[in-house]
Amino acid sequence: MAHNLEFNERKGTHSMFSVQEIPWHGLGQIVENALTSKQAIEAANLDFEVKKIRNHVKFNGRDIVSPDSYSTLRTDNATVLGTVGNDYTVVQNNEVFEFFDSIVGEGKAIFQTAGVLGKGEQIFVTAKLPKSVVINNVDLIEQYLVLSNTHDGTRSIEVLFTPIRVVCNNTLQAALNSSKNRVRIRHTKSAKEKLAIAGTVLGIQEDLLKNQNKIYNRLAEKQIDEGIFKEYLVKVFLNDKELKQLTQIGGVDKIHKMEELSTQKKNILTTVSKYYVNGPGQNEKGVLNTMWGAYNSITGYYQNVKPFTDTSKKVTTNF
């Protein structure tokens, strides 16, 4: 169960909501419009609290209280979520949404997904930012603000920016692993105060979006011919040994003569080449015969063409 979404037996639903788009796992509540924080909490079954309770042990008929060991307890179903130390401070689900409310209330983001993982050890909330990366007024890359919180003491609160729309454990881990623009907040007494001001990281995101726009639009301005595209393609898919062999037999135009190259890799190169010419949107101005189009042929192959036995593997594929 790679999605790891909680099934809430009391409500009879998986603990997640998504706006309009149906996640790859097809679970949770699909809603038509963006939700308020109160609606999102209810739709994702996040309407529970967590308490920090001191650990007790029975020994020789005596009830012994631990001096510095605690457990986090989910109060709606009496589930122990984790063991934590004396300094650990619980940050409730509604307090997470208060952080988002400070952004949503200013019209800077709208709730897209939220969910509960495991038995409630971890939760996630995703909001779409209003500004996106736009390539030549044609291609649009959405940007999301994701907050991940744990109730078992294993991780800090994390607020990050990502183009990945989080809908499960796999996509959450992909976002956490790939994002370079994030804030981590430890579960200490100052956690709530730090979370309250974490919205200032949006200023960082403004700069990031500007940089991404510059980079991607420069790729769209860079005209290339078939030879440059082929060179780019083999550098992406061939390893150092294969590239050396290709040079020895005369270069990229001789690749069909490479007996050492597997049939599978040859098929990938052929498929990506076809996508470069005929893939969705590849004939648009600013995409056709540009480095942006070449880049899209790679990402488009993995997103739209390559077969996956498990759709969730899309977010963990390296290339």
C-alpha positions, 0 to 999 in steps of 0.5 A, a space after each residue: 500500500 504505497 500510498 499509505 493513506 489512512 482509512 478512517 473506520 469511523 467515517 468509512 473513508 480514506 483520509 484525503 481530499 483533492 480538488 478536481 483531479 483524481 489521484 493515481 490511487 483513486 482514493 479520498 474525497 474529490 471536490 470541485 472547488 478549493 476549500 476553506 481550512 475548516 472544510 479541508 480539515 473535515 474532508 481530509 479527516 484531519 479533525 483530530 487532536 494529539 496529546 502528549 502524555 507521560 509514559 508509565 510502566 508497571 513493575 512489581 505491582 507499582 505504577 512507575 512514571 517515566 521522568 522524561 519519556 512521553 507518548 503522543 496519543 491521538 484522542 479520537 481513537 486512542 491510538 499511540 502515534 510515537 514516543 517523544 522526549 520532554 522538549 517535544 511540543 505537539 503542533 495540532 492539525 488546526 494550527 497547521 491550517 492557521 499557517 495556511 490561512 495567513 496565506 490563503 486569506 491574502 489570496 496567495 494560495 488555495 488548498 489543493 490536497 490534504 491527507 493523513 498517512 499511516 495511523 496519523 503519524 504524518 499529515 500533509 497539506 498542499 496549496 497552489 500558488 497563484 504565480 506559475 512559471 510561464 514559457 513563451 506564454 504557452 507552457 505553464 508550470 504550476 508551483 505548490 506550497 506543501 506543509 508536512 507535519 509529524 505526530 510521532 517525533 520522527 521529523 520536523 515540520 517542513 514547509 517547501 515549494 515544489 512543482 509536485 502535487 502531493 496526493 500520497 506518501 510517494 509523492 510527498 517523499 518525492 517532494 521532500 527529497 527533491 525540494 531545495 527551497 524549504 523551511 524546517 521547524 523542530 517540535 519545540 516550544 517555539 515551533 508555533 511562533 516559527 510556523 506563524 512567521 514561516 510565510 515570509 519564505 514566500 519572498 524567497 519563492 518570488 525570487 525562485 520563480 523569477 530565476 526559473 522563468 529566466 532559465 526556462 525561457 532561455 531554453 525556449 530561445 535556444 534554437 537547435 538542429 537535429 544533430 544537437 538534439 541527438 547529442 543531447 539525447 545520448 548524453 542523457 541516456 548513455 553511460 560513460 562507457 557507452 558514450 566512449 564506444 559511440 565516439 570510437 565508432 564515429 559518433 551519434 550518427 553511427 549509434 544504430 551500429 552499437 552492438 553493445 547498446 541494449 535493445 531496450 535503450 535503443 527503443 527508448 532513444 527512438 521513442 523519445 526522438 518521436 516524442 520530440 517531434 510529435 509529442 503534445 505541445 511539441 510543435 508550439 512556437 518556442 518549443 519546436 526545434 529548441 532546447 526547451 522542446 528537447 528537455 520536454 521530450 525527456 520529461 514528456 516520455 517519462 510522464 506520458 509514454 513510459 509504461 509503469 507497473 505502478 503509477 506511483 513509481 513516476 515520482 521516484 524514477 531517476 534519469 
